[in-house]
Amino acid sequence: MDPRQNYNRVTAERVLKNLTRRGFEAFYEENAAAALEKAKALIEPGASVSWGGTMTMAEIGLEKYLKDNAGLFTLLDRDAAPNPQEKRRIYSEVFWCRWYIMSTNALTLEGILVNIDGLGNRLASLLFGPENVLVIAGINKLAADEDSALKRIRQTASPLNVQRLNKNTPCAKTGFCADCLTDDCICSHTVFTRRSNPKGRIKVLLVGENLGY
């Protein structure tokens, strides 16, 4: 086995153990293709499905799979809304969906999810509402502890995401967090999820590849 694969697997085993003791359901797949198959096995036909802004979901092919098989699911896709009113309606219906898919900005070795959000809809769904939350995270999202997780988000995830979203923030220009309060700031809410309640509601699929931001 490639040393990197072995290292990722050994590290993942530790993280999965800690996630499980915190009430999460936890899975590990070595690559994006295997992660897609796992996600497809979890999300049953007929389910209502929605998702937050997640590059990881797109990179493993899950977004394409859902849209290509839209007849099998009830998709609540905010990006397909023709106007703000319809988008707002979709946001409200996400509360009742069977599956909500997202990534995480960081995941500590002790099994704590760390996320920063702009509007808050993604974190609202993580905290309460959807029956199941599927968090798909590349191995690059791992951080030693909560302080390292926040540092990762501020120095890597947020600057990359504001560029992806064409936001006008200091970090979009410099690559460094300025703790800004600009209108385009995507760092309004910070949430540490240290356990899943109810047990098993949040499912974490860790992937042994670099995915997302």
N, C-alpha and C positions, 0 to 999 in steps of 0.2 A: 504493500500500500504506500502511496505517496506520503512522505512525512507530513505535508500540510493537511492532507485528508485525515491522517491519524491524529494530528494535533487538534483539528477541528472537532473530530468525533469525541475525543477525550474531554475537551472543553465543554462540548455540548452535553455530554453525559452529566457533568457537574451541574450545569445550568438547568437541565431537565429535572434533575433530582430536587433542586431547590424550588423550581416552579411547582412541582407536584406537591411538595409539602405545604405550599402556600395556597393550594386549592385549584390551581390551574390544571387543565389538561395540556400535556406537553408532548410534542413530536419533533423528531429530527429527520431531515432528508438531506442527502449529500449534495444534491444539485437542483437546479430550477425545474428540470423535467420531472424529477421524482416528486418535488413539492407540488407541482401542478396536479399530478395524479392523486396525491394525498388529499388535496383540497377538493378535487372532483368527487372523491369517495366520501368526503364528509358532507358536502352540500347536496342534499337529496332533491331529485326532480319534484317539481311542484312547490318548492319553497319560495318564499319572498326573500329577495336578496338586495342589499344595498352596500355601498362602500364609501369610504372617505377618500381624500386625496392621497393616493398611494402609488408611487412609481414601482414599488416591489410587486404589487399585484399585476401590473402591466408587464413587467419584465419576465415573470414566470409564465405568462400567457393566460392567466386566469380571467382577466377582463375580456380578452378576445373570445375565450371559450364561452363565457356567459352570454356575450352579445351574439355570438354565432349560433347559440342554442337558446335564444330568448323564448322560444315556445315552450321550453321545459320549465321555465322559472317565471316568477313575477319580479321583474327588475325595476327597482326604484333608483333610476339614474338621474341625478340632478343635472348633469351636463346635457341631458337630452331635453331639458325643459325649454319651451319656446319663449317664455317670458318670466319676469321675476315672481309673479304671482304663482305660476305653476311650480317654479323652483321652491318657493316657500311651502307649497302643499306637499311636495315630495319630502322636504325636510321633516315635516310633521308626521308623515306616514312611516318614515324610517323607524320611529319609536316603536312600531308594532311589528317590525319585520322579523322573520325567522333567523336570518343570518346577516350580520354586519361584518364587513371585511375591512381591515386596515393594516397598517404596519405599526411600528413603534419607532420613536426617534432614538431610543436607546433602551437597552436591556442589561441590567447589572448581572454579574456572576452569581449574586445571591437570589436572582429571580424576581427582581422588581422592575416593572415597566416605568419608564420615565418619558413623558410627552409634554411638548409645548405646542399650543394651538393659537390661531389667530381669532377666528370667529367663535370656536368652541363647540361646533356641531359634532366634530369627530370625537372629542373627549366626552361630550354628553352621551353619545351612543356607547362609548366604552363603559361609562359608569352605570348607566341604567337605561332600560328600554328593550332593545333587541333581545330576542330569546337566547341567541348565541353570538358571540363575538370571536371571529377568527383573526388572530394577529399573525401576520407572516413577516418574518424578519431574517435578513441576511446575517451572516456571521460577523460582518463589519459593524453591526449595531451593538455588539457586546462592549460593555464598559466595566472596569474593575469595581466601581462603587457609584454611589449616587452623585458625588461631586464630579467624578470623571464623566458620568452620563450627561450632566448639565453642560460641562465643558465641551463635550462632543457636539451637543445640539447647537450651542451658541457659536462654535468655531467651524462646524462642518455642515450640519443639517440645515440650519436656518439660512446661512448665506447661499447655499446651493438652491434651496427652495424659493427664495425671493427672486433669484435669477430666473428660475424655471417659470415663475408666475409673473415675471416682468414687473416686480414691485420696485418702488423708488425708496429705498432705505439706505442708510449708511453702509450696512454690511454687504449690500449688493455691489457697492463700489469698491470697498476695501477688503472684503472677505472676513472682517472682524466685527464682532458684536459691539455696538456702541450703547447698548441698553436704551435704545431710542424709544420715543413716544410718537413717532410719525404716524400719519393716517394709514400708511401702507404696512405698518408693523404687523408681523405674523406671530408675535410672541405676547399674547394677551393672557393666556392661562397656562399654568404649570401644574401637572398632576403626577403624583407618584402612586402607582397601583401596586400595593405590597401583597395583596391576596385577591383571589376571585371569590366573590360572594354574590349569588350562590356558588357553591363549589362546582367546578367544571363548566360554568357558563362561559368563561373566557378560555379560549384554546390558543395556545402559542405553537406555531409551526416555525421552528428554527431551521434555516437552510445553510449548508456549508459552503456558500458562495457569497461574494460581495454583491448585494442587491440594494437598490434604492439609495437614498441620501441619509 
